[in-house]
């Protein structure tokens, strides 16, 4: 058994085809929703599609994890367990779980991963989850390196998984009830209405306006590109990309970006290895700035940062690309050093400081002019709200890049060794991989002796090396024998196809399932206060039994059961509006000022929320007004 520490790049898959693209672009594993219960209401996949993805992934020793991470009602448990068994039967490698009620059910012997919805912020909780049978723990995104390291040091075998890229929830995952309370759509059941992306007017307790139409709860996107070595040092072993709603171009680009970064680390650190196999060739230069993003932040990994939110807009604005110099009825003249394409999407900030934009119907370089472009629009420019001469344009959709990404952009091949050997009575062709899988086929040696030994050897090697439509590649092809016989190319091709098909099958059948961790005897709870209220997310009887078995007392069930709690926190966040607005009491003291952490009122239409500030833990809570 290898003593190398394996690192896993874990990519999202909206469907099987995107999952296959993720594997092709370097993912060591993908996570995907099944027909139901996947915490994404509109991201379901059939068992047939899941099996197709599993077979493709396993060829490369990559894994497929099924998201079974919604809170479940009593009547849903039976179907969820049935799905778990079906997943096991088709080769799914692990289940990502939030609802602890499943641990009290008759699950197959499949590995369990604790979802980020489990809200894992402490070593005590991580250790508890390891003890009850979880093999991989998805930590809260808000943790700092020192906190991750403390959790890593507390675990025996469980691996740490951490989000390194994609959208950020402003609330601790699993602890956001805004959508449930305000829209009757539970984020913990895959129906988040994204209240955090709404624009709010912000008022202090005296009614003073602190901001108008500001997206004060909308965070930038997570980007840990610069922190991978530090995260590895802290104990992270699975690097997760967010985005089960994202398209293929996003997944291919982001996966390739992090594959390159991790491979650079691996090349310098021989004690680590990637957890899957295959050499990857990219036909493009990955750049996460080309894909959808709200601007990047490394969040709290290196401590609190001043600029983690995108107050102006929750949409992708794009980089500045040019300046408007003339506006006609159906065209705009732009000065730019960049090239434009038909179908580009351009944005700008209008006079109300709102993001507006338009699509380019046709882009033409102005003849005999330097850096001037005529951009033709489908609509009259008078209908493009706020457009004016002199304003800067940004590009949030690069049509040329998308066209490139919709083509074949990578090739992943597993290296193998192919040997052909002539004996007196037979010709044997053998193909083998580094895992010890060997496929052999022999035919009677009734061929004529080759008239030109070197030419025949070359032709046989060439035919054996025709692996283009397979997952394999080989730069180790040998042909041996005292007497080399002449074979028609068709005969060699037939032998190659037979031995390669057999090797593919052997790789699939020899790929071992991940071991399921054994739960330990019930022990103490992971919290000083073993009373669980709505934040415990207990929605079914099995979950109640689980927590009671481990010493908890359920004083309130999950809000998803329909009961009302006017005092409930809608969100608990590490993000702080006061800090972002330079109104933090701690920071004010450093400047010799005194500011009280009084609540702020957030208003969006008829929705009124109260932001309260808890300076000791450095957290913010969002609630309804009647809590104040």
N, C-alpha and C positions, 0 to 999 in steps of 0.2 A: 504493500500500500504506500502511495506517495506521501512524503512528509511535507510536501509543499502546501502552503496556505492558499486555498483557492479563492479567487475574487470573481464575483458574479455581476455582470451587467444585465439589469432587469428592465425590459422594455414593455410598453403598453401595447395592447392589440384590441382595437375596436371589433375586428373580425379576423377570421382565419387568414385571409389574404394579407392583411397588414401584419399579422403575426409572422407569417412566412417571410415577408420583407424585413421585419426586424431581425430575424435569425440570419437572413442573408447579409445583413449589414453589420453583423457582429454581436448581436445579443446572445448572452449565455442562457437566458431564460426570458420567457414572456408571461405576462399575466393577462387573463382574458375572462370575460363573463360568459356564463352558460345560458341556458334557456330562461333562467330566472334567478332571483336572489343575488344579483351581482353588484348591488350598490350603484348601478347606472341604469335607470329605468329604460333607456332606449339603446342599450348596447347588449342585446341578447344574441346568442349563437346556438345553433343546433348541435346535437351530439355528433352528428356526421361531420360537420365542419371542424369541431374540436378534435375529432380523431384524425382528420386529415392534417391538422396542424401538429398534433402530437407525433405522428409518423415522420413528418418533415423535420421537426426539431430533434427528435431522438437520433436521426442519422448523424447529426453533428454533436451528439452528446449534450444537447441543450435541453432545458426543462420547460414544462408548461404548467403554470399554476392557475387554478380556477378560483375566481373571486366568488366566495359564498359569504360575503361580508355585509349582509343587511341584518337589521333586527327582525326577528321572526315572530309571528303570532302563533299561538298554539296550533291552530288549524293548518299552518304552513310547515310545521316541523316534519311531518311525515314525507311530504314531497321534497323537502330539502335533503333529508336523509337518503331518499331514493336517488336524487341527483348526485349525491356524494358517491353512492355505490356505482352508479352509471359512469361517473367520472373515473373512478378507480378501474373499472373494467375496460375502459378505452385507453388507459395508460396515463391519465393526468397524474402529475408528479406530486402535487400538494394542493391543499385547500387553504385559501386565505379567509380567515374567520373573524367575525366580530362577536356574534351572539354565543355566549358561554353555554346556553342551553344545548347546543349541538354536542358538547362534550359529555352530556348525560344521555345521549342517544346511541343507538347501535350503528356507529360509523364503521366503514371499512378500515383496514390497517394502513391508512394513507397519512402521509406527513401533514402536520398542521402548522400554519404560519399565523401569527397574531397580527391582525390588520392594524393599520395606523388609527383606525376608528376606535381601537381599544384604549387610546389616550395613554401612551406609555412614556412617562416623563421621569420616572424614578427607578433606581436600581431595585428597590423593594418590589415594585410591580413587575418589572422585567423578570426578576427571579421567581416570583410567584407564577407567572405564566410559563416559565420554563418547567417549573415543578409540576404543573398540571398537564404537561404534555406538548407544549409548543416547541418546535425545533428552530424557528426563525421568528425574530421579533422586529416589527416595523416601528421604529421609534418616532416620537413626535418631531415634527419639522423644526420646532422652536428651540431645540437643544443646542447648547454650546459644546465645543470640543471636550472640555473637561467633564461635562455631564455624560457625554457619550462614553468617554473613557471609564468613568465610574461604573456605568452600567456594564460595559464589556468586562471589567474586572470582577463583577459580581456573578457572572454567568459561568457555568461549567462547559456546556457543549452548544447551547443555542447560539445561532449566528445572528448578528445585528444587520438589519436592513435599514437603509436610510434614503430618503428622497434627495436626489441631487439636481433635478431639473423639472421645470413646469410650473403650473399654476399653484398658488399658495392659498389655503383657506385662512382667513383672518382669525378665526377661532381655533382653539385646540380641536383637532379632528375628533369626532365623536361627541363633542361637547357643544355643538352648535344647534340651537333649537329655534332660531329665528324663522326659518322657513316653515317649520311645523306650527309655530304659534301664530305667525302672521298670515300664512298662505295655506295652512293645513296640508303641507307637502313636506314630508320628513326627509331630511338629509341623510339620516341613518337608515332610510329605506330606499335610497337611490333617487329621490325626487327633489333635490335641492333647487330652490327658486333663485338662488344667488342674490339674496338681499344685500350682501356685502358689495356688490357691484353697482348699487344705486347711487345717484347723486343726492347729497344732503346739504341743507342749510344748517350751519352750526352756530349755536348761541351759548353764551355763558349764563350763569345763574341770574344775572341782572338784565338779561335780554339783549346784551350787546352782540352784534353780528361778528363772528370770527371767520366766517367763510360762507360763500353762497355757491350752491350748485357744485359742491366739492365731493369727490368720491373718496371720502375720508376713511372708509373701511376697505377700500380696494387696494390690494397689495401688488407690487411688482412680481415678476415671475422669478422663481428660484433658479439660481445658476451657480453651481458649485465647481465650475471648471477649474478654478484656481486652487481648490481646497482638497483635491482627491488624495494626495499623499498624506496630508494632515488627518483626513478622515480615516484612512487606512491605519495610520499610527494610533488613532483613537479606538480602533476596533471594528470599524464598519467593514463588512465582507460582501454585502449585496448592495449595489448602487442602482437605485430605482428612478426611472424616468416617469413622470406623471403624464397622463394623456390618453385615457381610453376613449375619448371622443375625437381625438386628433386623426387627421387624414394620413395617408401613406407617405406623402412628401415630408411631413413633419417628423414622423417616426423614423424614416430612413435617414434623414439628415441629422437628427439629434442622436440616434443610436450610433451612427458612424462617427460623429464628433467625439462622443465619450469612449468609443472603442479605440480610437487613436490615442486619446489621452491615457487610458488605462494601459494600452500596449506600450506606450512610452515609459510608464512606471515599471511595467513588468520587465522591460529590457534592461532596466537599471537595478532591478531587485530580484535576483534569481531564486530567492526563497519563496516567492509568490508565483502563482500560475493562474491563467484563466480557467474557468470551470467547464468550458466546452472545447470543441476541436474545430479545426478548419482554418486555412489561410484565406484571408479576405483581400480582394482587390477592389478598390473604389474607382469609379469612373467620373468622379466629381470631387470638388473640395468642400467638405462639410463646413457649414457656417451657421451656427444657431441664430445669428442675427437675421438671416434670410427667412427663417420660419416665423410663425406667429409668436410674438412675445410682447409683454407690456413693459419692457425694460427689465434689466436684471438686478438681482440682489442675492448676496449669500446669506441673507436673513440674520440669524443669531449665532451662526457657527463660530464667528470670531467676536462675539459680543454684540451688544445693541448698536445698530447703525442709525444714522440720522435720516436716511433717505430710502426707506423700504416700501413706501406706498406710492401709488400713481394717482394723485388727487385729480389730475386733469381729465383723465379718461381711462376706463377699463379696457379699451380696445388697443389694438396695435396701431401706433401712430406712424411708425417708420422713421427712417433717417432722412435728414434734409437732403434734397436732391437738386433743387434749383429755385429760381426766382421768376415770378410772373413779370413780363415786360409789356405785354399787350393782350387785350381781350377783344375778340370779335364775337359775332353771334353764335357760331358753332365751332370755334377754335380758340386756342390760347397759345400765345408765343411765350416760350420759357427759355431763360438762359441757364445752361447747365453743362458741366464737364462730363456728365454721365450720359449713357445712351438710354433712350426710351423705347418701349415696345408696344405693339398693339395689345390691348388688354390689360395694361398696367393699371393699378389702383393708386391714386394719389390723394393725399389728405392735406389739410391746412387748418390752422386755428382762425376762426372767424372773429368778427369784432366783439362778439359776446364771450370770447374765449372758449368756444365750443368746438369740438372736432367735427369738421365737415370734409367732404371729399367727392370724387367723381372717378369714373372709369375712362380710360383713353380708348377711343374707338380706333383711331389710326394715328400713328406717330411718324412724322416726317422731318428729316434734317433740313433746315433752311439752306438752300443753295448759296454758295459764295459768302457764307457767314460763319463766324467763329462761335461755336458753342450755343447756337440758337436752334430751337426745335419748335415746330408747329404741332400742337396736340389737338386733334379733332375730337369733338365730343358728340355723343348721341343726342344729348338734350341741349336746348338753348342755354348758353352760359348764364343768362339772366336768372335761370332757375337753380343755379348752383349758389346756394345761400352764402353770402359773405365774401365771395371771391372778388379780389381787387388787385390792381397793378401794384407791384412792389412787395407783395407777400411771398414768403417762402413756402415751397411745396415739399412734402415728404412722400416717400413711396412706401406703402404698406402691402403692396402686392406686386411682385416682380414676375411678369408673365413669362419672360424668357427662362428664368430660374425654374418656375413651375413646370414648364415644358420639358426642361432637362430632367427634372425629378420624376416626371411621369414615364420616362424611358427606363431602360435597364441601367442601373447605377452601381451595381456591385456584382461580384462573383465570389462565392465561398466554396472552397475545395478542401477535401480531406486527403492528405498525402498518403499514398500506399506504395508498396513495393510489389513489382510483378516479375516473376521468374518463369522462364520456359526452359525445359531440359529435355534433350533427346537422349534416349537410351536405345539399346538394341531392339527392344520390342514395343516401345511406347514413346509418346510425346506428352509430357506433363506440364500444365500451366498452373502456376500458383500465385495467388494475390493475397497480401497480408497487410494489416494495419498495425499501428503502434500499440493497440490494446490487446494484441494477441489473437485476433480473429484471423483465421486462415481459410481460404477457399481453394480447392484443388480440383482440377478436371484432367482426365487422361484419355487419350485416344490411341489406338494401335499405330505403331510406326510403320506404316506400309507406303510411305512416300518415297519418291525417287531422291537420290542424293543430289544435292545442289551442285550445279556446274560452276557457279560463282559464289563461293562461301561468303565473302564480305558483303556482296550485294544482297544475298538472301538474308543474312543477319540484319542488315539495315531495314529491309522490307518487313521482316517479322516484328522488329522493335517498333517500327512505325505503326503497324496495324494494332499491336498490343497497346500502344499509347493513345489510341483514339478514344478518349474518355470524355469528350465534350458534353454529352447529354447526361452525364452521371454526376454524382457528388464528388467524384474522385479526381485526383491528379497524381501524376507520378513522374519523378525524375530519376527513379531507380528501376530501370528495366534491363534485365539481363537474359541472354539466350546462351545456353551451354550445351555441350555434347561433343563427343569425339567426331561424330559424323553429323553434319548439319544437312537436314533434308529440305527439299523445296515444298512449300505449301502455297496453294492459291490464297490470295488475300481474303477471299470469302471464307475459307476454312479457318484462318486465324481470327477473323472478325467474329465468327460463330463461337469459337473457344473463349474469346475475350468476353463476349456478351454473357455467356453461361457462367463464367467464373466471377464476373463482376456482380451479376444479379444474385448469385449465391452469397457473396461477401456482404452485399447490402442487407440481405435477410439475416445473416448471422450477426451483423452489427445491431440490428433491431432487437433480435431475440436475446442477445447477450447483455443488453443495456439494463443494468440493475435498477430496481425501484429504490427510491429514497427510504431509509428506515424511519419508522414512526417512533418518536420518543415515548418512553414509558412514563406514565404519570406516577408521582410519588404519593405517599399517604397524605391525606389532608393535614394541612398545617395551619399556622396562624395566617390571618389576613395580611394583605400588603399595606394596610393603612392603619394609623393610630386609631382613627375613628372608624369602627367597623359597621357603622350605620350607613346604609345605602339609600339615597333618595332618588329622584328622577334622573340624576346624573349617572347613576349606575346602569341605566339603560336596560332594566329588567322588564321584558315584555311578555315572557311566557313562563309557564309553570316549571319547565325544565331549567330555565335560567335561575329561577328562584331556588330550586333544589340545589343547583350547583353552588351558589353563593352561601346558602345556609350550611351546606356540607363543609364549607371552608371557613365557617365562623362569622359570617356576616348576618346582619339583621336587615331585612328589607322594610324600610319605613315608607317608601313611596315607589310606585312602579314608573315605568317610562311614560313620558308625555304622549307617546304614540298610541297608548291605550284609550285616549280620548278624554282623560280627565284634565281639568284646568288647574293651573297653579299661577296666579297673578304675580307671585313673588319670584318666579323662576328666572334665572339668568338665561338670556337668549344666546349670549356668547360670553366666553372668557378668553381673553386675548393677551398675547405678549406684546402685540402692537399697541402703541399708545398714541392717541390723537394729540394729547397735550405735548408729548415729546416732539411729534412731527411739526406742531405749530409753534415750537420754541416756548412752550408754557409749562415745562416740567419743573415742579418745585425743587427737585434735587439739582437740576442744572442751574436753576435760578440762584440757589444758594452759592454756587461756585462763582456767580457773577456779582454776588453781594446783594441780590434782590430777594424779595420774599413773595412767594406765590402760593396760595392755598390750592390743594387738589380738589376743588369743588366740581360737582358734576357739570357736564355739558349736555345741551339738548340738541338732538339731531332730527331734522324735519325733512321728509320727502313726501310731498303731497299730503295725504291724510295720515301717513305713517309718522308717528312720533316715538323716538327712542331716547333713552337716557344713558349716557356714558359715565360710568363711575370709575374712580381711579384708586388703586390699592398700591400705595408706594412701597410698602415693605416687601411684598413679593414681586413688585414691579409689574403689575398686571392691570388690565382694564376689563371691566364687565359692561355688557350692553343689556339693558332690560327695558320693560315697559314703564311708562311714567309713574304708575301707581306704586312702584317699589320705593320711590324716593320719599 
